[in-house]
Amino acid sequence: MAITKNAQAVLERRYLIKDENGKPTESVDQLFHRVAEAIAAADSTLDPGADVKATAAEFYEMMTELDFLPNSPTLMNAGRPLGQLSACFVLPVGDSMEEIFDAIKNAALIHKSGGGTGFSFARLRPKGSTVNSTGGVASGPVSFMKVFNAATEAVKQGGTRRGANMGILRVDHPDIMEFITCKNNTKEITNFNISVGITEAFMQAVERGADYDLVDPATKRVTGRLNAKEVFDTIVTSAWQTGEPGIIFLDRLNRDNVVPGCGEIESTNPCGEQPLLPYEACNLGSINLLNHLKKENGAYTVDWDKLAATVRKAVHFLDNVIEVNQYPLPEIDHMTRSTRKIGLGVMGFADMLLYLGVPYNSQEGVELGRRLMAFINTEGHRASELLAEKRGAFPLFSESTFPQDRPIRNATVTTIAPTGTLSIIAGVSSGVEPVFAYAYIRNVMDGTHLIETNQILKERLEQAGIYSDALMHEIVEKGSLAHVDGIPEDIKRVFVCAHDVSPIWHVRMQAAFQDHTDNAVSKTVNFPKSATKEDVAEVYHLAYTLGCKGTTIYRDGSRDEQVLNIGKVNDGKTEAHGEGHIEGDYGHLLPRPRPTVTTGVTEKVKIGCGNLYITVNYDEHGICEVFTNTGRAGGCPSQSEATARLVSVAIRSGMDPKEIIQQMKGIRCPSCLRQPGVPVSSCPDAIAKALEKVMKVTQNGNGTKPPISAAMEKVKQTMSPAEAKLAKFCPECGSKLEHEGGCVTCRNCGYSKCG
């Protein structure tokens, strides 16, 4: 199995079984054997007489060849005691205190097991309504979302995979305006993505500039009216400012609800791509399209025969997952087995286009996407029908909208999910997104900077005889190939990155895949920082017009989500004093604003209760921030984070780092002192030593910064579009994050905001 060093690191960090000290006790090869054997075991009950060993070998080969990978919970938990293999769940939230807190409890159990949850809060009565049982006053959906958020935060502190939530409110709920703006403060409700549930009637009212009714969900009475265009503009403004809320089209979700007798689809999983009934779960997996090319007469073409074979095996795999899955709630077990929904998607689409010589932002690219997904959907349904002949249709088939003369095993077959971590393992582009960037600068502890280049581009430039380190530095500096001299136009035309693709082409590509996807398509429409609110509105209208089921946007620089966001001065009463600090009211010192682009290093330090990851970042003025993350084994995450935050505040307020180091160095902790082989006496001591090391890198003995390569210096001075998009840090390893696939992903360690 050929995997990259980065993939190896991600698998070791997140997927391999570890002992109590955090040391892996299985190899990558053993992981895939574990998963293959656990999933193949379902054949013994579903297909009596089946050759389970042969099935396991087939699944093992499909995964180790990186032709197909299941979602992360399956890789993590198959063949292990937890045994929870689903990524996404939807839970109902009823309009009583008992139902609300039952939902919170159930969500905590799901998050503990490694899944993400979606909720519709549309059943909750609006703020200010009378509560008949107590005579009190209802606090409304947004208030209870904060309770859900706090519960998720508590589970995150002890979990191995972070819980994530989707919160949805219907556009005709009386509290809709509060909901739309509830995340304008990006420190609020941080464990939720939010989307407005939009109806066709609302969009028609937007186009007419008409008013529409607000309906109390408890009484079903009209309580007021709002102008649809004004509400739509508020959604656009909030999304332009912070990237949220997204929008989903509820009528379209329910148009494709194959078992309408079981209720309405009210919500999706945290990334918007998996509409589910209450208590449903879905099991996802993705085909690596890059591995389904063949070379004939010197040119690449799609290997349709291999693709069909992989689809059949993947559907078999995912149906087996449903059978061996250990669901966190009996209601979920019953509902999921009743519909047997699976979600087969893709990754590596943009890389496939590169080999085929097709630009992502072209009609040819869009049509290829549509053709590929039509083929996968057709073959997937055919495979599910073949399974039904041997295993029977899903239990609710007789109540479904399917033709009754064609039994099918799975109520849904296809989904385009975000594949951030999976695509790192496979070494390909994520989902159906364009390539984010073709070259990165990776910082190494000794102060050197290494260029990492997309291998497909490297091959193409070498064929053209123009590859060089200097050229790659220029590509890093400018963020894309578009404005780099000396690269032939035919290469520039094909090798477009996310910011070369206009938002309109993002939506057209999403719509092309949606045309042949049972569920929905997870996709981020990326905007440059210069984009206007009108640009965002145009994308929302286009998503509606082209038949998307929802959309998520992100405008560069719209959300300052650094680990630290302190010292922002916006009251006009402050005055900057030098480079070290800002003086505020009453002469108090305020930290200088965090730089947009920094250089930094992350060090792994063994402590008494596991590992501590310390990231120290610096700019042209010296060290500017520190943050920490504890490994899975535990530690004191809140104390370490508090220490790092205070250190960052102090340094950016002008304090000499040497004084901070002197205060923290040598602090003793019993956990560290009792463990042999621990090189530090406490977490503060570890932070102090990391600061000391970085000071040697950032100073030349006279307090000045060291020389940095010309290309890197230009990057620091003038932020490229690619760097702007990356100006956000991973809470686990300190690397910068990417917005794609409707989610936020770290390409370094595999962290995903969506769980």
C-alpha positions in Angstrom: 0.0 0.0 0.0 1.5 3.3 -1.1 0.6 6.1 1.3 2.3 9.4 1.9 4.2 10.3 5.0 1.4 12.8 5.9 -1.2 10.0 5.5 0.9 7.7 7.7 1.1 10.4 10.4 -2.7 11.0 10.3 -3.5 7.3 10.6 -1.1 7.0 13.5 -2.4 10.0 15.2 -6.2 9.4 14.8 -7.0 5.9 13.7 -4.6 3.2 15.0 -5.4 1.4 18.3 -3.1 2.7 21.1 -2.2 1.6 24.5 -2.7 3.6 27.7 0.4 5.6 27.0 -0.8 6.6 23.5 1.6 4.3 21.7 0.1 2.5 18.6 -0.4 -1.2 19.1 -1.3 -1.9 15.5 0.1 -1.1 12.1 -1.7 0.6 9.2 -1.9 -2.8 7.5 -3.4 -4.3 10.6 -6.0 -1.5 10.7 -7.3 -2.3 7.3 -7.3 -6.0 8.1 -9.3 -5.2 11.2 -11.9 -3.2 9.3 -12.2 -5.6 6.4 -12.7 -8.6 8.6 -15.2 -6.9 10.9 -17.4 -5.6 8.0 -17.1 -8.8 6.0 -18.4 -10.8 9.0 -21.9 -9.5 8.2 -22.0 -11.8 5.2 -22.3 -14.8 7.6 -25.8 -13.7 8.6 -27.0 -11.8 5.6 -25.7 -14.3 2.9 -25.7 -17.8 4.4 -23.0 -19.8 2.6 -21.0 -16.8 1.6 -17.2 -17.0 1.6 -16.6 -14.5 4.4 -12.8 -14.7 4.0 -13.0 -13.9 0.3 -15.2 -10.9 1.0 -12.8 -9.7 3.7 -9.9 -10.0 1.2 -11.9 -8.0 -1.4 -12.7 -5.3 1.1 -9.0 -5.2 2.3 -7.7 -4.8 -1.3 -10.2 -2.1 -2.1 -9.1 -0.1 0.9 -5.4 -0.7 0.7 -5.4 0.1 -3.0 -7.1 3.4 -1.9 -9.9 2.8 -4.4 -12.5 3.3 -1.7 -12.5 4.4 2.0 -15.3 4.3 4.5 -16.0 7.2 6.8 -13.8 7.9 9.8 -15.9 6.2 12.5 -15.8 2.9 10.5 -12.0 3.1 10.2 -11.6 3.9 13.9 -14.2 1.6 15.5 -14.8 -1.4 13.3 -13.7 -4.6 15.1 -13.3 -2.7 18.4 -15.5 -2.8 21.5 -17.2 0.6 20.8 -18.3 -0.6 17.3 -20.1 2.6 16.4 -19.5 3.1 12.7 -21.8 6.0 11.6 -20.7 9.6 11.1 -24.1 11.4 11.0 -27.3 11.3 13.0 -30.4 13.5 13.2 -32.3 13.8 16.5 -35.8 15.3 17.1 -36.2 18.2 19.5 -39.7 18.4 20.9 -41.4 21.3 22.6 -41.2 20.3 26.2 -38.4 20.4 28.8 -38.3 16.6 29.0 -38.0 16.2 25.2 -35.3 19.0 25.0 -33.1 17.4 27.6 -33.7 13.9 26.3 -32.2 15.3 23.0 -29.2 16.8 24.8 -28.6 13.5 26.6 -28.9 11.5 23.3 -26.6 13.9 21.5 -24.0 13.5 24.2 -24.1 9.7 23.8 -23.7 10.1 20.1 -20.8 12.5 20.4 -19.1 10.2 22.9 -19.3 7.5 20.3 -17.7 9.6 17.6 -20.7 10.9 15.6 -22.1 14.3 14.7 -25.7 15.4 15.2 -28.3 17.5 13.3 -31.3 19.2 14.9 -34.3 21.2 13.8 -35.3 23.6 16.5 -38.4 24.6 14.5 -40.8 22.8 17.0 -39.8 25.0 19.9 -42.2 27.8 20.7 -40.8 31.3 20.2 -39.2 33.5 22.8 -41.8 35.1 25.1 -44.5 32.5 24.5 -46.5 31.4 27.6 -45.6 28.0 29.1 -49.0 26.8 30.2 -47.7 24.1 32.6 -45.8 26.6 34.7 -47.2 30.0 33.8 -43.7 30.9 32.8 -42.2 32.4 29.6 -40.4 30.4 26.9 -36.8 31.3 26.2 -36.9 30.3 22.5 -34.8 28.1 20.2 -31.5 30.1 20.3 -31.4 30.0 24.1 -31.7 26.2 24.1 -29.1 26.0 21.3 -26.7 27.5 23.8 -27.5 24.7 26.2 -26.8 22.1 23.5 -23.6 23.9 22.7 -22.4 23.8 26.3 -23.1 20.0 26.6 -21.1 19.4 23.4 -18.2 21.4 24.8 -18.2 19.2 27.9 -18.1 16.0 25.9 -15.4 17.4 23.6 -13.0 17.8 26.6 -12.9 14.0 27.1 -13.6 12.6 23.7 -11.3 11.3 21.0 -13.3 12.7 18.2 -14.9 16.1 18.5 -18.7 16.3 18.5 -20.3 18.6 15.9 -23.8 19.9 15.5 -26.1 21.3 12.8 -28.8 23.6 14.0 -31.7 24.4 11.6 -34.6 26.7 12.0 -37.5 27.1 9.5 -37.6 30.5 7.8 -41.2 30.9 9.0 -40.4 30.5 12.7 -41.1 33.7 14.7 -37.6 33.8 16.1 -35.9 33.5 12.7 -34.2 36.9 12.7 -32.5 36.1 16.1 -31.4 32.7 14.7 -29.9 34.2 11.5 -27.6 36.5 13.5 -26.9 34.2 16.5 -23.4 33.5 15.3 -22.4 37.0 14.2 -20.4 36.9 17.4 -18.1 34.0 16.4 -17.4 33.2 20.1 -21.1 32.2 20.5 -22.5 28.7 19.8 -19.1 27.5 18.5 -20.0 23.8 18.3 -22.8 24.4 15.8 -23.0 25.0 12.1 -26.3 26.7 11.4 -28.6 26.8 8.3 -31.9 28.4 7.6 -34.6 26.0 6.4 -36.0 27.8 3.3 -39.2 26.9 1.5 -40.1 27.3 -2.1 -42.8 29.8 -1.1 -40.3 31.9 0.7 -38.0 32.1 -2.3 -40.9 33.0 -4.5 -41.8 35.8 -2.0 -38.1 37.0 -2.2 -38.3 37.3 -5.9 -41.5 39.3 -5.7 -40.3 41.4 -2.7 -43.4 40.2 -0.8 -44.2 39.7 2.8 -44.7 36.2 4.2 -46.3 34.7 7.4 -44.5 33.7 10.6 -46.2 30.7 12.3 -46.0 29.7 15.9 -45.1 26.0 15.8 -47.1 25.2 19.0 -50.4 26.9 18.0 -50.0 26.9 14.2 -51.2 30.4 14.3 -49.8 33.3 12.3 -48.0 35.6 14.7 -46.6 38.2 12.3 -45.2 38.9 8.9 -41.8 39.8 7.5 -40.6 41.0 4.2 -39.0 38.0 2.5 -36.4 40.2 0.7 -35.3 41.8 3.9 -35.0 38.4 5.6 -33.0 37.1 2.7 -30.7 40.1 2.7 -30.1 39.5 6.5 -29.1 35.9 5.7 -26.8 37.1 3.0 -25.2 39.8 5.2 -24.5 37.3 8.1 -23.1 34.8 5.7 -20.9 37.5 4.0 -19.6 38.5 7.5 -19.0 35.1 9.1 -19.8 32.3 6.6 -23.0 31.4 8.4 -25.8 30.7 8.2 -26.0 28.3 5.3 -29.3 27.6 3.6 -31.1 24.3 2.9 -34.2 24.0 0.8 -36.7 22.0 2.9 -39.2 21.2 0.1 -36.5 19.6 -2.0 -35.3 17.5 0.9 -38.8 16.2 1.3 -39.5 15.8 -2.4 -36.8 13.1 -2.3 -38.0 11.6 1.0 -38.6 8.0 -0.1 -40.6 7.1 3.1 -42.9 10.2 3.6 -45.2 8.1 5.8 -42.4 8.2 8.5 -42.5 11.9 8.8 -40.8 15.0 7.3 -37.1 15.5 6.9 -36.4 18.5 9.1 -32.6 18.5 9.4 -29.3 17.3 8.1 -26.0 16.2 9.6 -23.4 18.9 10.5 -22.1 19.4 6.9 -25.5 19.6 5.1 -25.1 16.8 2.8 -27.1 14.1 4.6 -30.9 14.8 5.0 -32.3 12.3 7.6 -35.5 11.5 9.4 -35.5 11.8 13.2 -33.4 9.0 14.7 -31.8 8.0 11.4 -28.1 7.5 10.9 -26.2 7.2 7.6 -23.1 5.3 6.8 -20.8 7.0 4.3 -17.9 6.1 2.1 -16.0 7.6 -0.9 -14.6 6.3 -4.1 -11.2 7.7 -5.1 -11.8 8.8 -8.7 -8.1 9.4 -9.3 -7.6 5.6 -9.1 -10.2 5.0 -11.8 -8.2 6.4 -14.7 -6.4 4.3 -17.3 -3.8 5.4 -19.9 -4.4 4.5 -23.5 -2.2 5.7 -26.4 -0.5 8.2 -24.1 -3.7 9.8 -22.9 -5.8 9.3 -19.7 -9.4 8.2 -19.8 -12.0 7.1 -17.2 -11.9 3.4 -16.5 -15.6 2.9 -16.5 -15.4 -0.9 -16.0 -13.2 -0.5 -12.9 -15.5 2.2 -11.6 -18.5 0.0 -11.9 -16.8 -2.8 -10.1 -15.7 -0.5 -7.2 -19.3 0.9 -6.9 -20.6 -2.7 -6.5 -18.1 -3.6 -3.8 -18.6 -0.3 -2.0 -22.4 -0.7 -1.8 -21.9 -4.2 -0.5 -19.4 -2.9 2.1 -21.7 -0.1 3.3 -24.7 -2.3 3.5 -22.7 -4.6 5.7 -21.7 -1.7 7.9 -25.4 -1.2 8.8 -25.5 -4.8 10.0 -22.4 -4.8 12.2 -22.9 -1.3 13.5 -23.5 -0.9 17.3 -25.8 2.1 17.4 -25.8 4.4 20.4 -29.6 4.4 20.9 -32.2 1.7 20.3 -34.4 4.2 18.4 -31.5 4.8 16.0 -30.9 1.1 15.6 -34.5 0.5 14.7 -34.9 3.5 12.3 -31.6 3.0 10.5 -32.2 -0.7 9.9 -35.7 0.2 8.7 -34.5 2.4 5.8 -30.9 1.1 5.5 -29.7 4.4 4.0 -26.1 4.5 2.7 -24.2 7.4 1.2 -21.6 6.5 -1.5 -19.6 9.5 -2.7 -16.4 10.5 -4.3 -13.0 12.2 -3.7 -10.1 13.1 -6.0 -12.4 14.6 -8.7 -10.2 17.7 -9.2 -7.1 15.5 -9.5 -8.9 13.4 -12.1 -9.6 16.5 -14.1 -5.9 17.5 -14.0 -4.9 14.2 -15.6 -7.7 14.5 -18.2 -6.6 18.0 -19.1 -10.0 19.4 -18.2 -10.3 22.8 -16.4 -12.6 22.6 -13.3 -14.2 25.9 -14.2 -15.4 24.8 -17.6 -18.6 23.4 -19.1 -16.6 20.3 -20.0 -15.6 19.9 -16.4 -19.2 20.3 -15.2 -20.5 17.9 -17.8 -17.9 15.3 -16.8 -18.9 15.7 -13.2 -22.6 15.2 -14.1 -21.7 12.1 -16.2 -19.6 10.5 -13.5 -22.2 10.9 -10.8 -25.0 9.7 -13.1 -22.9 6.6 -13.7 -22.1 6.0 -10.0 -25.7 6.6 -9.0 -27.1 4.2 -11.7 -24.5 1.5 -10.8 -25.1 2.0 -7.1 -28.8 1.5 -7.4 -28.2 -1.6 -9.6 -25.9 -3.0 -7.0 -28.5 -2.3 -4.2 -31.1 -4.0 -6.3 -28.9 -7.1 -6.7 -28.4 -7.1 -2.9 -32.1 -7.0 -2.4 -32.5 -10.2 -4.5 -30.4 -12.0 -2.0 -31.0 -10.1 1.2 -34.4 -8.6 0.8 -35.5 -5.0 0.3 -35.2 -2.5 3.2 -38.0 -3.1 5.7 -40.0 0.0 4.8 -39.8 -0.6 1.1 -43.6 -1.4 0.8 -44.3 2.0 2.2 -41.8 3.8 0.0 -42.1 5.8 -3.2 -40.0 3.2 -5.1 -41.6 1.1 -7.9 -42.9 -1.9 -6.1 -41.8 -4.3 -8.8 -38.1 -3.4 -8.3 -37.0 -4.2 -4.7 -34.0 -2.3 -3.5 -31.8 -2.9 -0.5 -31.1 0.7 0.5 -33.5 3.7 0.7 -30.7 6.0 -0.5 -27.4 5.1 -2.1 -25.4 8.2 -2.9 -24.2 11.2 -1.0 -21.3 13.7 -1.6 -19.7 14.1 1.8 -16.7 16.1 2.9 -13.6 13.9 2.7 -11.0 16.1 4.5 -9.3 13.3 6.4 -10.0 10.5 4.0 -8.5 12.5 1.1 -5.4 13.1 3.2 -5.1 9.3 3.6 -5.7 8.7 -0.1 -3.4 11.6 -1.1 -6.0 13.2 -3.3 -8.2 16.3 -3.6 -11.2 16.6 -1.3 -14.7 15.6 -2.4 -15.8 17.4 -5.5 -13.8 20.6 -4.5 -11.2 22.2 -6.7 -7.5 21.8 -5.6 -7.0 24.2 -2.7 -3.4 25.1 -3.5 -0.6 23.6 -5.6 2.3 24.4 -3.3 2.7 25.0 0.4 5.5 26.1 2.6 6.0 23.8 5.6 7.9 25.2 8.5 10.5 23.0 10.2 11.7 23.3 13.8 15.2 24.3 12.8 13.9 27.4 11.0 14.0 26.1 7.5 11.1 26.2 5.1 10.3 23.3 2.8 8.2 23.5 -0.3 5.5 20.9 -0.7 4.2 20.6 -4.3 1.2 18.9 -5.8 2.7 15.9 -7.6 0.5 16.1 -10.7 1.6 19.7 -11.2 5.2 18.7 -10.6 5.0 16.0 -13.2 3.5 18.4 -15.7 6.0 21.1 -15.1 8.9 18.6 -15.4 7.4 17.4 -18.7 7.5 21.0 -19.9 11.0 21.4 -18.7 10.3 24.3 -16.4 10.1 22.9 -12.9 12.3 24.6 -10.3 12.3 25.6 -6.7 12.2 29.2 -7.6 9.1 28.7 -9.7 7.4 26.9 -6.8 8.3 29.7 -4.4 6.6 32.1 -6.8 3.5 30.0 -7.0 3.4 30.0 -3.2 3.8 33.7 -3.1 1.1 34.5 -5.6 -1.3 31.8 -4.4 -2.0 30.2 -7.8 -0.5 29.7 -11.3 -2.7 32.4 -12.9 -0.2 35.3 -12.5 3.1 33.5 -12.7 5.2 34.3 -15.7 6.8 31.5 -17.7 4.1 28.9 -17.3 2.4 28.0 -20.6 -1.2 29.0 -20.9 -2.4 25.4 -21.5 -1.1 24.5 -18.0 -2.5 27.6 -16.4 -5.9 26.8 -18.0 -6.1 23.4 -16.4 -4.3 23.8 -13.1 -6.7 26.2 -11.4 -7.0 26.3 -7.7 -10.0 27.2 -5.5 -9.5 30.9 -5.8 -9.2 30.8 -9.5 -12.7 29.3 -9.7 -15.4 31.9 -9.7 -18.3 31.3 -7.2 -20.6 30.7 -10.2 -18.6 27.7 -11.3 -18.6 26.3 -7.8 -22.4 26.3 -7.8 -22.6 24.9 -11.3 -20.4 22.0 -10.3 -22.4 21.4 -7.1 -25.6 21.3 -9.1 -24.1 18.9 -11.7 -23.4 16.4 -9.0 -26.7 17.1 -7.2 -28.6 16.1 -10.4 -27.6 12.5 -9.8 -27.2 12.2 -6.0 -29.9 10.7 -3.8 -29.1 12.8 -0.8 -27.2 16.1 -1.1 -23.8 17.5 -1.9 -21.4 19.0 0.6 -19.6 21.9 -0.9 -18.1 25.2 0.1 -18.5 28.1 -2.4 -15.3 30.1 -1.8 -15.3 33.9 -2.2 -12.3 36.3 -2.3 -12.2 38.8 0.5 -13.2 41.5 -2.0 -16.6 39.8 -2.7 -19.7 41.8 -2.1 -23.0 40.9 -0.5 -24.5 41.0 -3.9 -22.0 38.3 -5.0 -23.2 36.1 -2.1 -26.9 36.8 -3.0 -26.2 35.8 -6.6 -24.8 32.4 -5.5 -27.8 31.7 -3.2 -30.2 32.6 -6.0 -28.2 30.4 -8.5 -28.2 27.5 -6.0 -32.0 27.7 -5.8 -32.4 28.1 -9.6 -30.0 25.1 -10.5 -31.7 22.7 -8.1 -29.2 22.4 -5.2 -30.5 21.2 -1.9 -28.5 23.8 0.0 -25.3 25.7 0.0 -22.5 27.0 2.2 -20.3 29.9 1.5 -17.0 31.3 2.9 -15.5 34.6 2.1 -11.8 35.0 2.9 -11.0 37.0 5.9 -14.7 37.1 7.0 -14.1 35.2 10.2 -11.3 35.8 12.6 -11.2 32.3 14.2 -7.7 32.3 15.5 -7.3 30.4 18.7 -6.8 33.9 20.2 -8.9 36.8 19.1 -8.1 39.4 21.8 -7.1 43.0 21.7 -9.3 43.9 18.8 -9.9 47.7 19.1 -12.9 49.1 17.4 -14.2 51.9 19.6 -12.0 54.6 18.1 -10.7 55.5 21.6 -7.4 53.6 21.4 -4.0 54.7 20.2 -1.2 52.5 19.1 2.1 52.9 20.9 5.0 51.3 19.0 5.0 47.7 17.9 4.6 46.0 21.2 1.2 47.1 22.5 -1.9 49.3 22.2 -3.0 51.7 24.9 -6.7 51.7 25.7 -9.0 53.6 28.1 -7.6 54.7 31.4 -4.0 53.9 30.2 -4.6 50.1 30.2 -2.4 48.1 27.9 -4.1 46.1 25.1 -2.4 43.5 23.0 -1.5 44.5 19.5 -3.8 42.8 17.0 -2.8 39.3 15.9 -0.9 39.4 12.6 -2.7 38.0 9.6 0.2 35.8 8.6 2.7 34.2 11.0 5.5 31.8 10.9 5.6 29.1 13.6 6.6 25.7 14.9 4.8 23.0 16.8 6.7 20.8 19.2 5.4 17.5 20.7 6.5 17.1 24.4 6.0 14.1 26.6 4.3 15.0 29.9 3.3 12.9 32.9 -0.2 12.3 31.5 0.4 11.9 27.8 1.6 14.4 25.2 1.5 18.1 25.0 1.6 19.9 21.6 2.9 23.4 21.9 2.7 25.8 18.9 4.7 29.1 19.0 4.1 31.6 16.2 6.1 34.7 15.4 6.2 37.6 12.9 8.6 40.3 12.0 8.4 41.7 15.6 9.1 38.4 17.3 7.0 35.8 19.1 3.3 36.8 19.0 1.3 33.9 20.2 1.4 30.5 21.9 -1.3 27.8 22.0 -1.4 24.2 23.2 -3.3 21.0 22.7 -3.1 17.8 24.8 -3.0 14.4 23.2 -5.7 11.8 23.6 -4.3 10.5 26.9 -5.5 13.5 28.8 -3.5 16.2 30.6 -4.9 19.5 31.9 -6.2 21.0 28.7 -8.0 24.0 30.2 -5.0 25.0 32.4 -2.6 24.7 29.5 -4.8 26.7 27.2 -5.2 29.4 29.9 -1.4 29.5 30.3 -0.9 29.8 26.5 -3.6 32.5 26.2 -2.1 34.6 29.0 1.4 34.2 27.6 0.1 35.4 24.2 -1.6 38.4 25.7 1.5 39.4 27.7 3.9 39.1 24.7 1.6 41.1 22.4 1.2 43.7 25.1 5.0 44.3 25.0 6.3 42.0 27.8 9.7 40.5 27.2 9.4 36.8 26.6 12.5 36.2 28.6 10.7 37.4 31.7 7.8 35.0 31.0 10.2 32.1 30.5 11.8 32.9 33.8 8.5 32.9 35.6 7.3 29.5 34.2 10.5 27.6 33.9 11.0 25.0 36.6 7.4 24.9 37.8 6.8 21.4 39.2 3.9 19.0 38.6 3.6 15.6 40.4 2.4 13.9 37.2 5.6 14.8 35.4 7.9 14.2 38.3 6.6 10.7 38.9 6.9 9.5 35.3 10.3 8.3 34.1 11.7 9.7 30.9 9.6 13.0 31.0 11.9 15.8 29.9 9.9 18.6 31.6 8.8 19.3 35.2 5.3 20.5 34.2 3.2 21.9 31.4 4.2 25.5 32.1 7.8 24.3 32.1 7.3 22.7 28.7 5.8 25.9 27.3 8.7 28.0 28.7 11.3 25.6 27.1 9.4 25.8 23.8 9.4 29.6 23.9 13.2 29.5 24.6 13.9 27.3 21.6 11.8 29.6 19.3 13.5 32.7 20.6 16.8 31.3 19.4 15.2 30.8 15.9 13.6 34.3 15.8 16.6 36.4 17.1 20.2 36.8 15.9 21.6 37.7 19.3 20.7 41.4 18.9 16.9 41.0 18.9 16.5 41.1 15.2 14.7 38.5 13.1 16.8 36.0 11.1 17.0 36.2 7.3 14.1 34.4 5.6 14.0 33.4 2.0 12.9 36.2 -0.3 9.8 34.3 -1.4 8.8 33.6 2.2 9.4 37.3 3.1 7.0 38.4 0.3 4.4 36.0 1.5 4.6 37.5 5.0 4.3 41.0 3.7 1.6 40.5 1.1 -0.9 37.8 1.8 -1.9 35.8 -1.2 -5.4 34.5 -1.7 -4.3 31.0 -0.7 -2.7 32.3 2.5 -5.7 34.4 3.3 -7.9 31.4 3.1 -5.5 29.6 5.4 -5.3 32.3 8.0 -6.9 30.1 10.6 -5.3 27.6 12.9 -6.0 24.0 13.8 -6.8 23.6 17.5 -5.0 20.3 17.6 -1.7 20.8 15.9 -1.5 24.5 15.2 -1.4 24.2 11.4 -3.6 26.3 9.2 -7.0 25.2 8.2 -8.9 25.0 4.9 -12.6 25.6 4.1 -13.9 23.0 1.7 -16.6 20.4 1.5 -18.9 22.3 3.7 -16.5 21.9 6.5 -13.1 23.0 8.0 -10.2 20.6 7.7 -6.5 20.5 8.7 -4.5 18.9 5.9 -1.6 18.3 8.4 -3.2 16.3 11.2 -6.7 15.4 9.8 -8.7 17.5 12.3 -12.2 18.3 11.1 -14.6 20.8 12.6 -17.5 18.5 11.5 -16.3 15.7 13.7 
